[in-house]
Amino acid sequence: MIQHVTRDDFHAAFKAIRPDNFSFWGRDALFAYYEQMEDDIGEPITLDVIAICCDFTQYDSIGKYNEAYGTDYADWDALEDSGDTLVIRWHHPSGASWSEEAIVHNH
């Protein structure tokens, strides 16, 4: 049995069991990522909040990522261009520029 999960359902699922793992905008970007993945593969994806929290981490800046991994990337683009890591970004709520934050697939 499959239930369609809306953006609001997605946010509520995280708030219920892992409210501090991702910001509102981070959850929104993850929701868009998983929706796109469903479209790309042509199959529904089961929402598993715990698995997503294990697979991804939100960082406030590339500097915080570099501290965590002992790396020295200049920016999120450089990390993504390295080919090792999926980086999920979103525009700042004002829409004018990219947020300094990003969600990174853990390795």
ROSE-4610 file (N, C-alpha, C; in Angstrom, 1 decimal, always signed):
// ROSE-4610
residu = [M/M/M/I/I/I/Q/Q/Q/H/H/H/V/V/V/T/T/T/R/R/R/D/D/D/D/D/D/F/F/F/H/H/H/A/A/A/A/A/A/F/F/F/K/K/K/A/A/A/I/I/I/R/R/R/P/P/P/D/D/D/N/N/N/F/F/F/S/S/S/F/F/F/W/W/W/G/G/G/R/R/R/D/D/D/A/A/A/L/L/L/F/F/F/A/A/A/Y/Y/Y/Y/Y/Y/E/E/E/Q/Q/Q/M/M/M/E/E/E/D/D/D/D/D/D/I/I/I/G/G/G/E/E/E/P/P/P/I/I/I/T/T/T/L/L/L/D/D/D/V/V/V/I/I/I/A/A/A/I/I/I/C/C/C/C/C/C/D/D/D/F/F/F/T/T/T/Q/Q/Q/Y/Y/Y/D/D/D/S/S/S/I/I/I/G/G/G/K/K/K/Y/Y/Y/N/N/N/E/E/E/A/A/A/Y/Y/Y/G/G/G/T/T/T/D/D/D/Y/Y/Y/A/A/A/D/D/D/W/W/W/D/D/D/A/A/A/L/L/L/E/E/E/D/D/D/S/S/S/G/G/G/D/D/D/T/T/T/L/L/L/V/V/V/I/I/I/R/R/R/W/W/W/H/H/H/H/H/H/P/P/P/S/S/S/G/G/G/A/A/A/S/S/S/W/W/W/S/S/S/E/E/E/E/E/E/A/A/A/I/I/I/V/V/V/H/H/H/N/N/N/H/H/H]
num = [1/1/1/2/2/2/3/3/3/4/4/4/5/5/5/6/6/6/7/7/7/8/8/8/9/9/9/10/10/10/11/11/11/12/12/12/13/13/13/14/14/14/15/15/15/16/16/16/17/17/17/18/18/18/19/19/19/20/20/20/21/21/21/22/22/22/23/23/23/24/24/24/25/25/25/26/26/26/27/27/27/28/28/28/29/29/29/30/30/30/31/31/31/32/32/32/33/33/33/34/34/34/35/35/35/36/36/36/37/37/37/38/38/38/39/39/39/40/40/40/41/41/41/42/42/42/43/43/43/44/44/44/45/45/45/46/46/46/47/47/47/48/48/48/49/49/49/50/50/50/51/51/51/52/52/52/53/53/53/54/54/54/55/55/55/56/56/56/57/57/57/58/58/58/59/59/59/60/60/60/61/61/61/62/62/62/63/63/63/64/64/64/65/65/65/66/66/66/67/67/67/68/68/68/69/69/69/70/70/70/71/71/71/72/72/72/73/73/73/74/74/74/75/75/75/76/76/76/77/77/77/78/78/78/79/79/79/80/80/80/81/81/81/82/82/82/83/83/83/84/84/84/85/85/85/86/86/86/87/87/87/88/88/88/89/89/89/90/90/90/91/91/91/92/92/92/93/93/93/94/94/94/95/95/95/96/96/96/97/97/97/98/98/98/99/99/99/100/100/100/101/101/101/102/102/102/103/103/103/104/104/104/105/105/105/106/106/106/107/107/107]
x = [+0.8/+0.0/+0.9/+0.6/+1.5/+0.6/+1.1/+0.5/+1.3/+0.6/+1.3/+1.6/+2.9/+3.3/+3.5/+2.8/+2.9/+4.0/+4.4/+5.4/+5.1/+3.9/+3.5/+3.7/+3.3/+3.5/+4.9/+5.8/+7.2/+7.8/+7.4/+7.9/+7.4/+6.1/+5.5/+6.2/+6.6/+7.2/+8.6/+9.3/+10.6/+10.4/+9.5/+9.2/+8.8/+8.1/+7.6/+8.7/+9.7/+10.7/+12.2/+12.5/+13.8/+13.8/+13.2/+13.0/+14.2/+15.4/+16.6/+17.6/+17.3/+18.2/+18.4/+17.3/+17.4/+16.5/+16.9/+16.1/+14.9/+14.0/+12.8/+13.2/+14.1/+14.6/+15.3/+16.1/+16.8/+15.8/+14.7/+13.7/+13.0/+12.8/+12.1/+13.0/+14.3/+15.2/+15.3/+15.3/+15.2/+14.0/+12.8/+11.6/+11.6/+12.1/+12.3/+13.2/+14.3/+15.3/+14.6/+13.9/+13.2/+12.1/+11.4/+10.3/+11.0/+12.1/+12.8/+13.3/+13.8/+14.3/+13.1/+12.0/+10.8/+10.5/+10.5/+10.2/+11.3/+12.5/+13.6/+13.5/+13.2/+13.2/+11.8/+10.8/+9.5/+8.8/+9.3/+8.7/+8.6/+7.6/+7.5/+8.7/+9.0/+10.1/+9.4/+9.7/+9.2/+9.9/+9.1/+9.6/+10.1/+11.4/+12.1/+12.9/+12.3/+13.0/+14.3/+14.4/+15.6/+16.7/+16.4/+17.4/+17.9/+17.0/+17.4/+18.3/+18.0/+18.9/+20.2/+20.3/+21.6/+22.4/+21.6/+22.3/+22.8/+22.1/+22.4/+22.7/+23.5/+23.8/+23.7/+23.1/+23.0/+24.2/+24.9/+26.0/+25.6/+26.1/+25.8/+26.7/+27.8/+28.7/+29.7/+30.4/+31.4/+32.5/+32.8/+33.8/+33.5/+32.2/+31.8/+31.9/+31.6/+31.9/+33.4/+34.2/+35.6/+36.2/+35.7/+36.1/+35.7/+34.5/+34.0/+34.8/+35.2/+35.9/+37.4/+37.9/+39.4/+39.7/+38.8/+39.1/+39.2/+39.5/+39.7/+39.0/+37.7/+37.0/+36.7/+36.8/+36.6/+35.1/+34.3/+32.8/+32.1/+30.8/+30.0/+30.1/+30.3/+30.5/+31.8/+32.8/+34.1/+33.9/+33.2/+32.9/+32.1/+31.1/+30.2/+31.0/+31.9/+32.7/+33.7/+34.0/+35.0/+34.5/+33.1/+32.5/+32.3/+32.7/+32.6/+31.3/+30.7/+29.6/+28.4/+27.2/+26.0/+25.8/+25.6/+25.3/+24.0/+23.1/+21.8/+21.7/+21.5/+21.5/+20.1/+19.9/+18.6/+18.9/+18.0/+18.2/+17.8/+18.5/+18.1/+16.6/+15.9/+14.5/+14.1/+15.1/+14.8/+14.8/+15.4/+15.4/+16.5/+17.3/+18.3/+19.6/+19.9/+21.2/+21.1/+22.1/+22.2/+22.4/+21.8/+22.0/+23.4/+24.0/+25.4/+25.3/+24.1/+23.9/+23.7/+24.0/+23.8/+23.6/+22.9/+22.8/+23.7/+24.5/+25.5/+25.2/+25.3/+25.2/+26.4/+26.2/+27.3/+28.0/+29.3/+30.1/+30.7]
y = [-1.2/+0.0/+1.2/+2.2/+3.3/+4.6/+5.5/+6.7/+7.9/+8.7/+9.9/+10.9/+11.3/+12.2/+13.6/+14.5/+15.9/+16.6/+17.8/+18.6/+18.7/+19.0/+19.2/+17.9/+16.8/+15.5/+15.2/+15.6/+15.3/+16.1/+17.4/+18.2/+17.7/+17.3/+16.8/+15.5/+14.6/+13.4/+13.7/+14.6/+15.0/+15.7/+16.6/+17.3/+16.3/+15.2/+14.3/+13.5/+13.1/+12.2/+12.7/+13.6/+14.1/+15.6/+16.4/+17.8/+18.7/+18.2/+19.1/+18.7/+17.6/+17.2/+18.2/+18.8/+19.7/+20.9/+22.0/+23.2/+23.1/+24.0/+24.0/+24.0/+24.9/+25.0/+23.7/+23.1/+21.9/+20.8/+20.6/+19.6/+19.9/+21.1/+21.4/+21.0/+21.2/+20.8/+19.3/+18.6/+17.1/+16.6/+17.2/+16.8/+16.9/+18.1/+18.3/+17.2/+16.9/+15.9/+14.6/+14.1/+12.8/+12.8/+13.9/+13.9/+13.8/+14.5/+14.4/+13.0/+12.4/+11.0/+10.0/+10.2/+9.4/+9.6/+10.8/+11.1/+10.4/+10.5/+9.9/+8.4/+7.8/+6.3/+5.7/+6.6/+6.1/+5.2/+5.3/+4.5/+5.3/+5.0/+5.7/+5.3/+6.2/+6.0/+6.0/+5.0/+5.0/+6.0/+6.8/+7.8/+7.1/+7.2/+6.6/+7.7/+8.5/+9.6/+9.2/+8.1/+7.7/+7.4/+6.8/+6.5/+7.8/+8.7/+10.0/+10.7/+10.7/+11.3/+10.7/+9.4/+8.7/+9.0/+9.2/+9.3/+10.8/+11.7/+13.1/+13.9/+15.0/+15.9/+17.3/+18.2/+19.6/+20.4/+21.2/+22.0/+23.5/+24.3/+25.7/+26.4/+25.8/+26.4/+25.4/+25.7/+24.8/+24.7/+25.7/+25.6/+24.6/+24.5/+23.4/+22.0/+21.9/+20.6/+20.3/+21.3/+21.0/+20.6/+21.3/+20.9/+19.4/+19.0/+17.7/+16.6/+16.9/+15.9/+16.1/+17.2/+17.5/+17.8/+18.5/+18.9/+20.4/+20.9/+22.3/+22.8/+22.4/+22.9/+24.4/+25.1/+26.5/+26.8/+26.0/+26.2/+24.9/+25.0/+23.8/+23.3/+24.2/+23.7/+22.9/+23.3/+22.5/+21.1/+21.0/+19.7/+18.9/+19.4/+18.7/+18.3/+19.2/+18.9/+17.8/+17.6/+16.5/+15.1/+15.0/+13.8/+12.8/+13.1/+12.1/+12.3/+13.4/+13.7/+14.4/+14.0/+14.7/+15.9/+17.0/+18.2/+18.8/+19.0/+19.5/+20.9/+21.9/+23.3/+23.9/+25.1/+25.8/+27.3/+28.0/+29.4/+30.0/+31.1/+31.8/+32.1/+32.1/+32.4/+33.7/+34.7/+35.9/+35.6/+34.5/+34.1/+34.7/+35.6/+36.4/+35.6/+34.7/+34.0/+32.6/+31.8/+30.5/+30.7/+29.8/+29.8/+29.3/+29.7/+29.2/+27.8/+27.4/+26.0/+25.0/+23.8/+22.7/+21.4/+20.5/+19.1/+18.2/+17.4/+16.6/+15.1/+14.3/+12.8/+12.3/+11.7/+11.2/+10.0/+9.9/+8.8/+8.0]
z = [+0.0/+0.0/+0.0/-0.9/-1.0/-0.8/+0.0/+0.3/-0.3/-1.1/-1.6/-0.5/-0.5/+0.6/+0.0/+0.6/+0.1/+0.8/+0.4/+1.0/+2.5/+2.8/+4.3/+5.1/+4.4/+5.1/+5.4/+4.4/+4.5/+5.7/+5.7/+6.9/+8.2/+8.2/+9.5/+10.0/+9.0/+9.4/+10.1/+9.6/+10.2/+11.5/+11.6/+12.8/+13.9/+13.6/+14.6/+15.2/+14.4/+15.0/+14.9/+14.0/+13.9/+13.6/+14.5/+14.2/+14.0/+14.5/+14.5/+13.4/+12.6/+11.6/+10.4/+10.0/+8.9/+9.1/+8.5/+8.6/+7.7/+7.9/+7.0/+5.5/+5.2/+3.8/+3.3/+4.2/+3.9/+3.7/+4.5/+4.3/+3.0/+2.6/+1.4/+0.2/+0.3/-0.8/-0.9/+0.3/+0.2/-0.4/-0.1/-0.7/-2.2/-2.7/-4.1/-4.7/-4.0/-4.5/-4.7/-3.6/-3.7/-4.7/-4.9/-5.9/-7.3/-7.5/-8.8/-9.0/-8.0/-8.1/-8.5/-7.9/-8.2/-9.7/-10.2/-11.6/-12.5/-12.1/-12.9/-13.0/-11.9/-11.9/-12.2/-12.2/-12.5/-11.5/-10.3/-9.2/-7.9/-7.1/-5.8/-4.9/-4.0/-3.0/-1.6/-0.8/+0.5/+1.4/+2.1/+3.0/+4.3/+4.5/+5.7/+6.3/+7.3/+7.9/+8.5/+9.2/+9.9/+8.8/+7.8/+6.7/+6.1/+5.8/+5.2/+6.2/+7.5/+8.5/+8.6/+8.3/+8.3/+7.0/+5.9/+4.6/+4.4/+5.0/+4.7/+5.9/+5.8/+6.9/+6.3/+7.1/+6.7/+7.3/+6.5/+7.0/+6.8/+7.8/+7.7/+6.7/+6.4/+5.4/+4.9/+3.8/+3.3/+4.3/+5.1/+6.2/+7.2/+7.6/+8.6/+8.0/+6.7/+6.0/+6.0/+5.6/+5.6/+7.0/+8.1/+9.4/+9.7/+9.3/+9.6/+8.9/+7.6/+6.8/+6.6/+7.2/+7.0/+5.6/+4.9/+3.5/+3.4/+2.2/+2.0/+0.7/+0.5/-0.6/-0.5/-1.6/-1.7/-1.5/-2.1/-2.1/-2.4/-2.3/-2.6/-4.0/-5.0/-6.3/-6.5/-5.8/-5.8/-5.3/-4.2/-3.6/-4.6/-5.1/-6.1/-7.3/-7.8/-9.0/-8.7/-7.5/-7.2/-7.6/-7.7/-8.2/-7.1/-5.9/-4.8/-4.0/-4.1/-3.1/-3.7/-3.4/-3.8/-2.9/-3.4/-2.7/-3.1/-2.1/-2.4/-1.8/-2.7/-2.3/-2.6/-2.1/-2.3/-2.3/-2.9/-2.9/-1.6/-1.2/+0.0/+0.0/+1.1/+1.1/+0.3/+0.3/-0.5/-2.0/-2.4/-3.8/-4.6/-4.0/-4.7/-4.9/-4.0/-4.1/-3.5/-3.7/-3.0/-1.5/-0.8/+0.7/+0.9/+2.0/+2.4/+2.9/+3.3/+3.8/+2.6/+2.9/+1.9/+2.7/+2.0/+2.5/+1.7/+2.4/+1.7/+2.0/+1.0/+1.2/+1.9/+3.0/+3.8/+3.1/+3.3/+2.7/+3.8]
